[in-house]
Amino acid sequence: MRPFIFIVSATTVVALLAGCGGGAKTYEFTRTQACLKEQGQLVRPAPATDFVAANALGGALNVKFPANQVTIAFGLDSAEADRIANAYRRFRGRNIGIEDALSVRGNVVLLWGLTPGNEESAGIDACLKGP
Protein backbone atom coordinates (compact mmCIF):
# COMPACT_ATOMS: atom_id res chain seq x y z
CA MET A 1 0.00 0.00 0.00
CA ARG A 2 2.80 2.46 0.78
CA PRO A 3 4.47 2.25 -2.68
CA PHE A 4 1.12 3.14 -4.25
CA ILE A 5 0.75 6.20 -1.98
CA PHE A 6 4.33 7.27 -2.81
CA ILE A 7 3.70 6.97 -6.57
CA VAL A 8 0.44 8.92 -6.35
CA SER A 9 2.11 11.60 -4.19
CA ALA A 10 5.11 11.88 -6.53
CA THR A 11 2.84 12.08 -9.56
CA THR A 12 0.79 14.82 -7.90
CA VAL A 13 3.91 16.87 -7.08
CA VAL A 14 5.21 16.55 -10.66
CA ALA A 15 1.82 17.57 -12.08
CA LEU A 16 1.64 20.61 -9.80
CA LEU A 17 5.15 21.71 -10.74
CA ALA A 18 4.42 21.27 -14.43
CA GLY A 19 1.27 23.35 -14.04
CA CYS A 20 3.23 26.25 -12.56
CA GLY A 21 4.96 26.70 -15.91
CA GLY A 22 7.92 28.72 -14.67
CA GLY A 23 6.09 32.05 -14.99
CA ALA A 24 7.22 32.88 -18.55
CA LYS A 25 4.59 34.98 -20.30
CA THR A 26 3.47 33.96 -23.79
CA TYR A 27 2.52 36.61 -26.31
CA GLU A 28 0.56 36.13 -29.52
CA PHE A 29 1.53 37.54 -32.92
CA THR A 30 -1.96 38.39 -34.24
CA ARG A 31 -3.23 40.06 -31.06
CA THR A 32 -0.03 42.08 -30.67
CA GLN A 33 -0.09 43.13 -34.33
CA ALA A 34 -3.74 44.21 -34.08
CA CYS A 35 -3.03 46.30 -30.96
CA LEU A 36 -0.08 48.04 -32.61
CA LYS A 37 -2.22 48.92 -35.65
CA GLU A 38 -5.02 50.21 -33.38
CA GLN A 39 -2.40 52.34 -31.63
CA GLY A 40 -1.64 53.92 -35.03
CA GLN A 41 1.82 52.39 -35.41
CA LEU A 42 3.26 51.63 -38.84
CA VAL A 43 3.41 47.82 -38.75
CA ARG A 44 5.23 45.99 -41.52
CA PRO A 45 6.54 42.49 -42.13
CA ALA A 46 10.00 41.86 -40.71
CA PRO A 47 12.72 42.90 -43.18
CA ALA A 48 13.40 40.22 -45.80
CA THR A 49 17.11 40.49 -45.01
CA ASP A 50 16.52 39.51 -41.37
CA PHE A 51 16.84 35.74 -41.64
CA VAL A 52 16.70 35.33 -37.85
CA ALA A 53 13.24 36.92 -37.67
CA ALA A 54 12.19 35.12 -40.86
CA ASN A 55 12.74 31.82 -39.08
CA ALA A 56 10.83 32.70 -35.88
CA LEU A 57 8.21 29.97 -35.58
CA GLY A 58 5.60 32.31 -34.07
CA GLY A 59 6.04 34.99 -36.76
CA ALA A 60 7.77 38.35 -36.86
CA LEU A 61 6.90 41.96 -37.61
CA ASN A 62 8.56 45.35 -37.74
CA VAL A 63 7.26 48.57 -36.22
CA LYS A 64 8.53 51.86 -37.64
CA PHE A 65 8.73 54.96 -35.44
CA PRO A 66 9.75 58.43 -36.66
CA ALA A 67 13.37 57.96 -35.54
CA ASN A 68 13.58 54.25 -34.68
CA GLN A 69 12.25 50.81 -35.49
CA VAL A 70 11.85 47.48 -33.76
CA THR A 71 11.64 43.96 -35.10
CA ILE A 72 9.51 41.71 -32.91
CA ALA A 73 10.14 37.98 -33.34
CA PHE A 74 7.74 35.54 -31.69
CA GLY A 75 8.93 32.16 -30.52
CA LEU A 76 6.59 29.38 -29.52
CA ASP A 77 7.98 29.52 -25.96
CA SER A 78 10.65 31.25 -23.90
CA ALA A 79 13.29 28.65 -24.81
CA GLU A 80 12.84 29.46 -28.49
CA ALA A 81 12.98 33.20 -27.71
CA ASP A 82 16.35 32.59 -26.04
CA ARG A 83 17.54 30.77 -29.19
CA ILE A 84 16.38 33.67 -31.37
CA ALA A 85 18.22 36.19 -29.15
CA ASN A 86 21.37 34.06 -29.27
CA ALA A 87 21.13 33.91 -33.07
CA TYR A 88 20.98 37.71 -33.19
CA ARG A 89 24.04 37.88 -30.96
CA ARG A 90 25.91 35.37 -33.10
CA PHE A 91 25.15 37.01 -36.45
CA ARG A 92 25.58 40.66 -35.46
CA GLY A 93 28.23 42.78 -37.14
CA ARG A 94 31.71 42.73 -35.60
CA ASN A 95 31.65 46.21 -34.06
CA ILE A 96 27.94 46.42 -33.36
CA GLY A 97 26.91 46.50 -29.71
CA ILE A 98 23.63 44.67 -29.55
CA GLU A 99 22.77 44.26 -25.88
CA ASP A 100 21.22 47.73 -25.48
CA ALA A 101 18.96 47.09 -28.46
CA LEU A 102 18.04 43.44 -27.78
CA SER A 103 15.61 42.15 -25.17
CA VAL A 104 13.64 38.99 -24.46
CA ARG A 105 10.18 39.06 -22.91
CA GLY A 106 8.62 35.63 -22.47
CA ASN A 107 8.42 34.14 -25.96
CA VAL A 108 9.21 37.45 -27.71
CA VAL A 109 12.50 38.98 -28.85
CA LEU A 110 12.70 42.71 -29.51
CA LEU A 111 15.52 44.03 -31.67
CA TRP A 112 15.58 47.82 -31.86
CA GLY A 113 17.38 49.88 -34.50
CA LEU A 114 18.53 52.25 -31.75
CA THR A 115 18.25 51.97 -27.98
CA PRO A 116 14.55 52.73 -27.47
CA GLY A 117 13.17 55.72 -25.64
CA ASN A 118 10.70 55.21 -22.82
CA GLU A 119 7.71 56.17 -24.95
CA GLU A 120 8.60 53.78 -27.77
CA SER A 121 9.26 50.94 -25.38
CA ALA A 122 6.07 51.58 -23.40
CA GLY A 123 4.00 51.55 -26.60
CA ILE A 124 5.33 48.14 -27.54
CA ASP A 125 4.95 46.79 -24.00
CA ALA A 126 1.32 47.94 -23.91
CA CYS A 127 0.59 45.92 -27.03
CA LEU A 128 2.26 42.65 -26.15
CA LYS A 129 -0.85 40.51 -25.82
CA GLY A 130 -1.27 36.94 -24.66
CA PRO A 131 -3.72 34.32 -25.85
C-alpha positions in Angstrom: 0.0 0.0 0.0 2.8 2.5 0.8 4.5 2.3 -2.7 1.1 3.1 -4.2 0.7 6.2 -2.0 4.3 7.3 -2.8 3.7 7.0 -6.6 0.4 8.9 -6.3 2.1 11.6 -4.2 5.1 11.9 -6.5 2.8 12.1 -9.6 0.8 14.8 -7.9 3.9 16.9 -7.1 5.2 16.5 -10.7 1.8 17.6 -12.1 1.6 20.6 -9.8 5.2 21.7 -10.7 4.4 21.3 -14.4 1.3 23.4 -14.0 3.2 26.2 -12.6 5.0 26.7 -15.9 7.9 28.7 -14.7 6.1 32.1 -15.0 7.2 32.9 -18.5 4.6 35.0 -20.3 3.5 34.0 -23.8 2.5 36.6 -26.3 0.6 36.1 -29.5 1.5 37.5 -32.9 -2.0 38.4 -34.2 -3.2 40.1 -31.1 0.0 42.1 -30.7 -0.1 43.1 -34.3 -3.7 44.2 -34.1 -3.0 46.3 -31.0 -0.1 48.0 -32.6 -2.2 48.9 -35.6 -5.0 50.2 -33.4 -2.4 52.3 -31.6 -1.6 53.9 -35.0 1.8 52.4 -35.4 3.3 51.6 -38.8 3.4 47.8 -38.7 5.2 46.0 -41.5 6.5 42.5 -42.1 10.0 41.9 -40.7 12.7 42.9 -43.2 13.4 40.2 -45.8 17.1 40.5 -45.0 16.5 39.5 -41.4 16.8 35.7 -41.6 16.7 35.3 -37.9 13.2 36.9 -37.7 12.2 35.1 -40.9 12.7 31.8 -39.1 10.8 32.7 -35.9 8.2 30.0 -35.6 5.6 32.3 -34.1 6.0 35.0 -36.8 7.8 38.4 -36.9 6.9 42.0 -37.6 8.6 45.3 -37.7 7.3 48.6 -36.2 8.5 51.9 -37.6 8.7 55.0 -35.4 9.7 58.4 -36.7 13.4 58.0 -35.5 13.6 54.3 -34.7 12.2 50.8 -35.5 11.9 47.5 -33.8 11.6 44.0 -35.1 9.5 41.7 -32.9 10.1 38.0 -33.3 7.7 35.5 -31.7 8.9 32.2 -30.5 6.6 29.4 -29.5 8.0 29.5 -26.0 10.6 31.2 -23.9 13.3 28.6 -24.8 12.8 29.5 -28.5 13.0 33.2 -27.7 16.3 32.6 -26.0 17.5 30.8 -29.2 16.4 33.7 -31.4 18.2 36.2 -29.1 21.4 34.1 -29.3 21.1 33.9 -33.1 21.0 37.7 -33.2 24.0 37.9 -31.0 25.9 35.4 -33.1 25.1 37.0 -36.5 25.6 40.7 -35.5 28.2 42.8 -37.1 31.7 42.7 -35.6 31.6 46.2 -34.1 27.9 46.4 -33.4 26.9 46.5 -29.7 23.6 44.7 -29.6 22.8 44.3 -25.9 21.2 47.7 -25.5 19.0 47.1 -28.5 18.0 43.4 -27.8 15.6 42.2 -25.2 13.6 39.0 -24.5 10.2 39.1 -22.9 8.6 35.6 -22.5 8.4 34.1 -26.0 9.2 37.5 -27.7 12.5 39.0 -28.9 12.7 42.7 -29.5 15.5 44.0 -31.7 15.6 47.8 -31.9 17.4 49.9 -34.5 18.5 52.2 -31.7 18.3 52.0 -28.0 14.6 52.7 -27.5 13.2 55.7 -25.6 10.7 55.2 -22.8 7.7 56.2 -24.9 8.6 53.8 -27.8 9.3 50.9 -25.4 6.1 51.6 -23.4 4.0 51.6 -26.6 5.3 48.1 -27.5 4.9 46.8 -24.0 1.3 47.9 -23.9 0.6 45.9 -27.0 2.3 42.6 -26.1 -0.8 40.5 -25.8 -1.3 36.9 -24.7 -3.7 34.3 -25.8 
